[in-house]
Amino acid sequence: MEKIIIDAKGMHYTPLNRQIRQAVAAGIKEIEIKNVLGQRFIANGLRGDVKITIYGIPGGDLCMFMNGPECTVYGDCEHAPGNTMDGGMIIVHGSAGDAVAHSMRGGKVYIRDNIGYRGGIHMKEYESKKPILVIGGSCHAFLGEYMAGGLILVLGIGLQSPINDRGIGSGIHGGEIIIRGNVDDRLLGIGSRKVEFNENDLRRISPLIEDFCSKFNIDPNPLMDTNYTHIVPSSSRPFADKYTWE
Amino acid sequence: MCGIIGVINRVRSVMDGSGIKKALSLMNERGSGEGAGYVGYGIYPDFADCYALHVFYDNLVEPKKKVDNLLEKWGRIVHQEEIPTYERPNLRKQHIPWRYFYKPHKDLMVGSSTPEDDLVKNLVMDINSCIEGALVFSSGINLGVFKAAGWPEDVADFYRIQDYKGYIWLAHNRYPTNTPGWWGGAHPFNLLDWSVVHNGEITSYGTNRQYVESNGYKCTMFTDTEVVAYLFDLLGRRHGLSEDLVVKALAPPFWDEIDTMTERDKKLNLAMRLTYGSAQMNGPFAIIVATSQSIVGFTDRIKLRPLVVGENGDKLYISSEEAAIRIMDPKVQNIRMPRAGEPVVGRLIV
């Protein structure tokens, strides 16, 4: 048996996660979970080569510490999907709450629509591990706050400007944020600065845009130009003068 | 971390308490079993013109005699009874919840444009600060707070809130952090027509408390949220500000945002910040406030606590989590996340 279906209606997350782990241990490669509503910590710390499909609204911290599986959600997510995720992928056919990809350290998170505040807060990278967060719609304030590594890409599909909130890259000291269109200077947080987005950058992110669009059946061609704002750290220690004295 | 949810039916159709109980219980992870509570508006149609005073008594001898005497001195007790409760295995009855349906003698209060409200407010402050063993935790007309130390479903079943029908409900699931969990410290906090549920902390509590106490309120419940109810009563009722303006006073725009506004808005926001500097609240918070006419939800200015809004026809929902709204109303639409500091208002249209 390669695939199982779990009906999560009214189920607490503990037995739900137990069933998921048992299935993965038994070699199941595909898990479909129906009627999810508010269960937190789904696929928490899960490892292995498995595809999980969720129908409904998973609760907070979806796929926290996960390493390996691919999780697709048909619905919205609450706070922090991909919290400290190590590897694997989350694909959300909907929106998500605050602190999406919180402290993420590897893998990919794709959100088709919008996210709340502090997306990608404290994402980090180490050697070959580079987490990627892609948002199809818009974001609220403090995107990439205290970001230490990885890539955040905001596509703003169908929107005039994907971000109208303050504090983008506030305290960023590693990694990069790429936002479709122009971003007003006053929206940049302390420690972040804009650099030119050129043809090389576009070549670099094109496969990512194509992959994202293929998951949601979106035409990538209108996104394939250099009309992006590229935001990077202005230094590796943005608060050097604020919290330390030398 | 706490869980909050509120719903208003804008044409006054009533909902029994079973839906809000389900919604709050879904957010059990946001609480610790040390406090949960509900408030319903329109639940006392048989006494629709009386103030419904809900009191926690430690016993029915000394404190109750004092409260009865005080109430009879300033008005007429139309009816009184113990609030029906039902034993729950996980909930220890620490107080005796009692209710009065009360009509104050407004002629006894001079110099006020809202004499009955002021009289009842003074009685609540007097009882809560001077009569040991009695705590008035709900004092509005045709509304009632039901709260205790326990999990959401236990508190709901303890009072059988499914037996009450209201057109507005707020609910709160508590995870006490800075102050102990006790019956009086559970939310909602209520004074007169105002009820408040709150997720977060008011770190400016000291300043805000001084401000409301200098205006005749007394903080007696050992927790920060109480001050929000008094701020709404002071600014909303006594100063006559709209919900939007009260929120502007409590969670004002940043100075650099004010700088970019049109002259007219700049003038208004500057005046608000200067007049109500002591009412401004700091710290992480998501709050829902109800009156008999409306509910309003808002967060702190940098959005350190979650808030989600949804609608279905005449119903407007405000909650910490989308799933809580959906379990109450699977057909909910227009789910959205308001911006930091943005008031979301649902008002009666009949």
Contacts between the chains, C-beta under 8 A, distances in Angstrom:
chain1	res1	chain2	res2	distance
A	37	B	26	7.3
A	37	B	323	4.9
A	37	B	326	6.1
A	37	B	327	5.8
A	38	B	26	4.9
A	38	B	27	7.4
A	38	B	321	6.3
A	38	B	323	3.0
A	38	B	324	6.8
A	38	B	327	7.0
A	40	B	29	5.8
A	57	B	322	5.6
A	57	B	323	4.7
A	57	B	326	6.1
A	59	B	29	7.4
A	59	B	321	7.1
A	59	B	323	6.2
A	60	B	29	7.9
A	60	B	321	7.8
A	76	B	322	5.7
A	76	B	335	6.8
A	78	B	306	7.6
A	78	B	321	5.5
A	78	B	322	6.3
A	78	B	323	6.7
A	79	B	306	6.0
A	95	B	335	7.9
A	95	B	337	7.9
A	97	B	306	5.9
A	97	B	308	7.4
A	97	B	322	7.7
A	97	B	337	7.1
A	98	B	303	7.0
A	98	B	306	5.7
A	114	B	337	7.8
A	116	B	303	7.5
A	116	B	306	7.4
A	116	B	337	5.2
A	117	B	302	7.8
A	117	B	303	4.4
A	117	B	340	7.0
A	118	B	303	8.0
A	140	B	303	6.9
A	140	B	337	7.3
A	140	B	339	6.7
A	140	B	340	7.5
A	141	B	302	6.9
A	141	B	303	6.7
A	141	B	340	6.7
A	142	B	302	7.3
A	165	B	339	7.4
A	167	B	302	8.0
A	186	B	256	7.7
A	186	B	260	7.9
